[in-house]
């Protein structure tokens, strides 16, 4: 997968950056710097193109995921993380995802499909990746969700349902609400930074 790796302090988590639709591996680098300027960064570009816009998996319509492709692409990303940990010599069990929109959804899908896929996750404006499936044991996986009360793409109920599903399977979830729409705001990033420092520093 097309990506950037930036070596940081090996005692800290590796920040896995997952962009939104139409983004690239460059998009969230400033966010990573704000969250933890000393951490290593692995920033990945989605392998799917939708009208020339990079994404991490296909969708059938706005808010309607192609589940077969989602499962395939989640495994692809999971396997890539295994390889990257070996190639760049970092702890595979010390990855914290920072995802926005489509990137938050593929990060959520990692949690839904694989035990110990991530140590933690910062999910900005995520949806529930899949419904009606058994989740792995998430035993104290730390998750931060930021959501907008007025988000036209990701309803309040999506965030509430995602929190509930993760918590039912052992995750520790904090949710941060804003009155904004679907855009990623500085106040959300600041809230994520505070959460990260409380849980991982």
Secondary structure, 3 states (H helix, E strand, C coil): CCEEEECCCCCCCEEEEECCCCCCCCCCHHHHHHHCCCCEEEEECCCEEECCEEECCCEEECCEECHHHHHHHHHHHHHHHHHHHHHCCCCCCCEEEEEECHHHHHHHHHHHHCCCCCCEEEEECCCCCCCCCCCCCCCCCEEEEEEECCCCCCCHHHHHHHHHHHHHCCCEEEEEEECCCCCCCHHHHHHHHHHHHHHHC
